[in-house]
Every structure is written in structure tokens, then in C-alpha cells.
């Protein structure tokens, strides 16, 4: 019987992560975003899921800020979450999200933002209602937030520059 494990990503995982992202999304954009976030030093937390010694899942949280009244509040952006298609439905994505949330809370983070499927991310406590007050280039029903403590409910979301490059592409 195989055993799935979750651990922090390392430099040795870069190619495997790139492949998981490309396979999961069927394109190279998310893999490029991951590379840009890592290279620019904007990664807050990056985890991989391994099955039988092979990377089959990946999650990355980057730094973003909520700007309001001249103040900047640090938060994190969940993007992307990817699982090899042959492992979809096995719980790997959920395990990555739950483990990442535990680590982020332990590190003192209090606000996470995601642009994703509400039915999926709602399972982990993300809601659009919590994100509706934010000004964002991505503002829509799929923009969701999760707070673990005192965090702003309004302001402008300022993502890492790699996201702007993605918009321009």
C-alpha cells in the first residue's frame, strides 16, 4: 500500500512541480506563475504531496497586501493548487490545503485570499462574502477569503508582481 506524504518544497522539486502544474491545468501559465513567484522571493509557503516518492500535488501561497488608508496589512494568496490528473478525487488537494492552513496559522498569518471554485474552496472556510469588500482586479464571485484572526475586510488587494505579469500576458 502506498503512502502519501506532504512536505515543504525544495529546489530539487522545481521540475516535478512544473510538470504537475502543466498536467493539472493543461497549459504552462500556472507553472510560469510558480516559477516567477519563487524566483522573485514572494513565496510564503510552498508544499508538495508525494506518493511513492513522486511529486503528485503542489500548493503555493504568496505574499499579498491589503492597502487601506495608507496602511499595508500582510496577507497570503493561495495560487496555485494543483494535483496530477490521475490523482484527482483522492483527497490530495484537500490535504495540501489543510496542512498549509495549519502551517500558516502557526506562522501568524491571519488572512488568505483565493480565486477559485467556490464549491471547492468553501469546504475550507473560504467565502466570497469575506472577500466582497476588497478592491481587486480579480473581484468576482470566485474571489474568496478566509480569516484566522483580526484582518481587514476592505481595502485594495496588492498581489506580487508576478500576478500582474500574468494579467499582461
Secondary structure, 3 states (H helix, E strand, C coil): CCCEEEEECCHHHHHHHHHHHHHHHCCCHHHHHHHHHHHCCCEEEEEEEEECCEEEEEEEEEEEEEEECCEEEEEEEEEEEEECHHHCCCCHHHHHHHHHHHHHHHCCCCEEEEECCHHHHHHHCCEHHHHCCEECCCCCCCEEEEECCCCCCCEEEECCHHHHHHHHC
